[in-house]
Amino acid sequence: MSAAIASTVLLASGGDCSTTDAHAGSNCGFQPPSLGDFNYRPIFHLGSYGFYKPELLALICAGLVVLFFWTAFRSPKLVPRGVQNIGEIGYLFIRDQIARPMIGKTAERFVPFLVGLFFFIWCMNLMEIIPIAQMPVTAFVSFPASLMLMVYITYWYQAIKHQGFFGFLKNIVPKGVPWPVMIILVPVEWLRVLVIQPFTLMIRLFANMFAGHMLLATFTLATWYLASATFSAVFAATSAVMVVVLTVFEMAIQALQAYIFTMLTAQYIGEGVSAGH
């Protein structure tokens, strides 16, 4: 087990035991992952600005996405092969399964944005299971919040551009509703679009990745902790199996969360370029 993971096994007995002594047969205690594990020191500085691990991972993910699609389409062939074939599959998936159904006739011009968004989020999520990285960037709420702001600025811009400011506010509310109901419905619908939807878009991605990381880290630490004592070998093996199962499960969740975020983005843009009701 890596030193980075082992160092997070803290001691409940006054701190006079080393991490290698913290096992099930010793007097040292086990402390599962906590919010303290998300506190990083700067890796390096550029002038007075310090670069932290999550920021560096996000930059790496952005670079990987750009490099992948540049490699795939820098000299496209009529019959795609290799990286171009993979790139086209990804592009067509976003176009045909997300953009066109959600946006409609004007979908084509938003496809590059949605493709970049999907693969960027997916790459940041995958950092959770990459050695050394071992942390999903989206488990830090500032990153989902930044993506949410980018999406909603795009959404509101398209809505005001195509419907007008007051037309957008009007189209948020369903038509044909009796006026007494409108007294309650109008503020509720405005609150939904202006506050609730942005918040849930952000928190869904953050909460899923944060919880998944904490769960996976807990079983990983438990495996190391229990394996340190002979009589705990069976429990350690069970915990190790859970690590494998949870890793596979997290891989599915990582892709699913990127898909949901991108799909909802396309839905909001679609509501912006045409009336939502």
N, C-alpha and C positions, 0 to 999 in steps of 0.2 A: 504494500500500500504506500502511496506517495507520501512524502514528508508533509506536503501541504495539507493532505487530509488528516494525517496523524496529529498534526499540530493543533487541530481543532478539537481533539479529545482533551478536555480540560479536567482538572482534578478538584474534587469537592473536599479534600482532606487538607486544606491549608496550603496547597501548592508546593509541597516538598517532595513530590514524586515526579519523575520524568514521564513523558508520554509513552515511552516503551514499558513503563511499569503499570500503566493504567489498563488492567485487564480484569476479567471477571473473577479471577482468583486472588486478587490483591485487595488492599485496603483503599485503593484509589477509586474514585467514582467516575461515572460516565456522564457527560453533558452533551445532549444532542445539539444539532445546529441551531443557531439563533440569529437574530437580527444583527448581532455583532459581526457575523461572517460577511456581511455586506459592506463593512467599513474597510476601505482600501487606502493605502498610502500611494502617493504619486509614483509612477514607474520612472518617469523622467520629466524634466522641465524644458520648456521653450520660453526663455526669458523668465518672467514671473509666473507663467501659467504651467500648472502641473497636469500631466496626462495620467489619468487613472486607467485601471484595467478595463472597465466597461467601455470607456471611450475608445481605447485602442482596439478592442474587439469589434466595436461598431465600424471603425474605419477600415479594419481588415475585411469585414463582411462587405462593406460597400465596394472596396477594391476588388474582391473576389467576384462579385456580381458583374461589375463593369468588365473585368478581364474575361469572364466566361462568355458574355454576349459579344464582346469585341472579337474574341477568338472564333466564336461560332459564325459570325456574319461579316467578317472583314473581307472575305473573298467567297461569297456564296456560290454554290454550284446548283445547276438545275435539278440534279438528283442529289439530295443531301446525304452526307456521310459523316460518321464520327460525331464530333462536337456540334456541328451544324444540325445534324439530325436531332440531337437532344435539345438544342436550343429551339428548334422549330416545334418540337412536341410541347415544350413548355409554353411557348408563345401562343400556339393554337389552342392549348387547353384553357388559358386565361381568356382568349378571345371568344372561343365558342361556348365555354361552360360558365363564364362569369360576365364578360363585358356585353356581349350581344343580348343575352336574355335579360339583363338588368337595365341596360341603358337604351338599347334599341338602335335606331337608324344612325345616330351619331357616335356609335360605340368605337369605331375604328380609331378616332383621334385620341381616345383615352386608353387604348390598349397598352402602349409603351409605359405609361404611368402605372397602370395596374400590374403589369409584368414586373417592373422594377420594384414596386411595393411588395408584391408577393415574395419574390426571391430574396429581397433584403430582410424581411421579417423572418422568413424560413431559415436563412443563414444565421441570423442572430439567435434564433431559438436553438439551432443545432449546436451552438457553442457549449451548451450544457453537457453534451456527451463527448466533446472533443478533448483528448488529453491535454493537460497544461491549462487550457482555457477553463474547462469545468464550471462554466457559469453562463446561463442564458442571459444575454444582454437585456432582453425584455423583462427580466425579473426586477429591473430597476425602473421604477414608475416614471421617471423622467423621459425615458425613451418611448414607451407607449404614449405618453402625454404629448411629446413632440410630433409623433406620427399622427395622432388624433387632430392636433391643431392644423397640420398640413392638409389633412383630408377635409376638415371642416371649412377651412379658408377656400379650398377648391370648390366644395359643395355650395357654400353661400355665394361665392362669386358667380358660379354658373346659374344659380337660382335667380339672383338679382339681374343678371345679364339677360336671361331669357324670359323672365316673368315680371321683372320690375320689383322694386322693394316691397311695395304694398301688395302687388299681385302675389308675391311669394308668401307673405304673411296671410293673405286671404286663402290661397290654395292649400295651406297647411290644414285648414279646418274643413272637414267633410261637408259637402253640399246637401241641401234638402233636410237639414235638421231643424226641428221646431225652435223658435227664437228663445223660449225659456231655457231650453237645454244649452243653447249657445252661451249663456252667461257662465256656465261652468265649463263647457267644452273648449271655448276659445283659449282661456289661460292654461288649461291642461295641455292642449295640443301645442301651444307655443312653448310651454315648459318642456314638453317632450322633445321637440326639435332643437331648441336652443340650449338645453341643459342636460336632460336625461340621456338622450342618444349619444352625445359626445362623451359623457361620463362612462356610460356602459361600454362604449367602443374601446375606451382606454383601459378600464378596469378589468374587462374580460380577458384581454391579452396578458396584462400584468399578473392578475391573480392566478391564472392557470399555470403560467410559467414559474411564478414564485412558489406556489404550493408544490408543484411537481419537483422542483429543485430541492426543496426542503425535505420532501419525502424520500427522494433518491439518496440524498446526502445522509439522511438518518440511517437508512439500511446499510449504506456503504460503511459508515462509521461503526455500526453495530457488528458488522461482519468482522472487521479488524479487532474490535474490542473483545468479542466472544472467542475468536480464534486464538487469543493470547493465553487461554486456559484450556488444558486438555479436556476436562470434563464438559466444556462448552462446545466441543467440536460439532456436535449434531445441530445445536442452535445456530452456530456460525454458518454451517452448510445451508441451513434453511434460509438464513438471512442472505447468503450469497445468491441463492436461487431467486429470491425476491429482487435483488439488485438487477439480475439479468431480465426478469419479467418486467420490472418497472422501466428499465432502459428501453426495451422494445415498445412498451406502452407510451413512454415519453416521446419516442420518435414519431409515433402516430399522432400524438397530441401536438407536437411541434408543427407538423405539416397542416393539421386540421385548423389550428389557430391562425396560421398564415392565410389559409383559404377563407376562413370566416371573416377575418379582418378585411381582406381584399373584396370579398363578395358584398359585405355591407358597404364598403366604400363605393363600389359600383352602383349599388342600390340607391345610395344617397345622391350620387352624381346624376343618376337617371331621374330621380325626383326633382333635381335642380333644373335639368334641361327641359323638363315637361312637368305639368301639374301632377302633384303626388296623389291626388284623389280624383 
